[in-house]
Amino acid sequence: MSPSRAYQMIDAASVVEMISSTTVDEIIIPATESQARELAPLLDQPEELRDVWDETLQRTNGKPTAAAIRDVRRDRAEASVESLPEPEPAEPAEPDTAPPTDAPIPKASAPQRRPIVDTFRDAALTAVKDIDRLSRLLTDDRWPRNVTKVAPSIRNDLREALDRLTAVVESLPA
C-alpha cells in the first residue's frame, strides 16, 4: 500500500470514529471508505463534519453516497460565502476632501478562499485517484495492442507530471 493510500485510510477511519463518538444511540456511520474520504477535509472542524453528514443523511433519506456528501459540502461552502455581510457603503466624501479624479480605484476584495489544507488534500486525493486509474489501464486486455500508439504522445507528459509531483513531495516536511 502506498503512503498516500495509507493516509486516506487513516483519515477515513478518523472520520468514522468522529461520527460514531456522537451521543446519539442509533447513528448511521459512513458505509464506504469513499464516503468517509469526502468528509476527511473537515476533520479539523468536527462540528461542521457532523453537520455535513447529518444534512447528507437527510437529503438522501439515510442512503448517503460520496457524491451526495460532496454536494452538501459544496452547497454549505457556497452558502457560507453568500452569508457574509455586505460591506456598508462609504459615506460621501466632503467636497474639499474628495480624491483627485486620477486616484487609483480600490480593488474589490476577493471572495473568501477555501482553507489551503482542504484544497491541498483534495488535490492530492484527486492525483492519487488519477494514478490509480492509469495503473488499472495497464491491466486492461487492450493495453498490449495499443501501448505503442499511446507511448509516444504521453510519455513526456507523464515524465513532466512525475517531476512536478516529486517536487511537491520533496517540499513537504518529513
N, C-alpha and C positions, 0 to 999 in steps of 0.2 A: 504494500500500500504506500502510495506517495505521501510525503509530509502534508501537502495541501489537502489531500483527501482525508488524512487523519484529523486535521484541524476542522474540516467540515463535519466529521462525525462527532468530534468533541463538542463543537458548537450546537449541533442538533441535540445531543444528549443534555447539554446545559439548558436548552430551551424546554425540553420535556420536563426536566427537573424543576425549572422555574414555574411552569404551568401547573405541574402536579403538586407543588407546595402550597397551592391555594387552599383555603379552608373549606371550600365547597365539597360536600360529600360525594356527589356524583359528578365528576368532572370528565370532560372529553379531552384527551390529550392528542397531539398530532400522531396520526397513524403511520405516516411515512417520513422518511428522512428528508424528502424534498419539501414537505410541508414545514418541518422544523427549520430547514435551511432558510426558508423565506422569512422566518421570524428572527433568525440569528442576528441580523443587523441591529435588532432592538434589545439585545442582551444587556446593554448598558442603560436601558430605560425600561425597567421591569414593569412599571405600571402601563406604559404605552404598549409593551409587548402583550400583556394580558388583555388590554382594551382591543387591540387589533384582532387577537384570537377570538375574543367574545363576539366582536362585530362580525367576524367571518362566520362563526357558528350560526349567528342569527340570520345572516344573508343566505346561507346555504342550507338552512334547516338542519343543522347538525351534521352535514356531509361536506366538510371542507376539502378544498383542493389547493395545491400550491398556487395555481393561477388566481384563485379567489383571494388567497391571502395577499398576493402581490397587488391585486386590485384594491383591496382595503387599505394597504399601506400607501399606495399611490393617492387614493382619494383623501385619506386623512392628511397626508403631506400637503396636498393642494388646498385642502380646507384650512389648514393652519396658516398657510401663506395668505390666503384670502381674508382670514380673520384678523390680520394685523391692522392696527388702527391707521386710518388715513391721517397723513400729516395735516396739521392745522394750517390754514392759509396764512401767509405772512401779511402783516399789516402794511398798508401802503406807506411808502417812504415819504418823508416830508419833502416838499418841493426843493428845498435847498440841500437836502442830503441824498437826493436821487443819484444813483450811479450813472456815470457817463454812458452814453449810448454805445461806446466801443468796449465796454466792460465785458469780460467773458461771461457767457451764460452758464450758470452752475449745472452740472450733470445730475440727472436723476439717479437716485440710489438704486443699485442693482437689487433684484429680488433676493431674498434670503436663500442661501445655498444649503444643500444637504450637508450634514457633517461629513468630513473627509474620511473618517473611519468607515462609515457606511458605504460611501462611494467607492473607496479602495477595495473593501471586502467584496462588494457586488462585482466590480470589475475583475477581481481575482477569481471569483467563482465562475464568472462567465468564461474567462480564459480556460479554466480547468475543464468546464463542460465542452468547450470547443476542441480542446486537445483530446479529451475522451472520445469525442465524435470522430476526429481524424484517426485515432487508434482503431476504432471499430471498423472504419472503412478499409483498413489494411487486412481485415479478416473476411471481407466481402469476397464472394467467389468470382466476381467480375474484376477484382483488382489485378490479378496477374496478367490478364489480357489487355488492360488499359494503363498499366503503370508507365509504359514508355510514352504514352500520349500526355500524361499528367506531369511527369517529372520535369521536362524542360521548362514548362511555363510556371511551375510553382516552387521549384527547389530554391531559387534565390529569395522568393518571398518568405518561405519558411525559415531560411537561414537568418534573414533580417529580423523576423519575429523572435527567433531564438536569441539573437544578440540583444534585442531590446528587453526581452524577458529576463535574461541573465543580468543585465544592468539593474533592473528593478529588484531582483532577488538580492544582488550584492549590496544594494543601497539600504537593505533592511538590517537592523541590528541583530546580532546572533542570539 
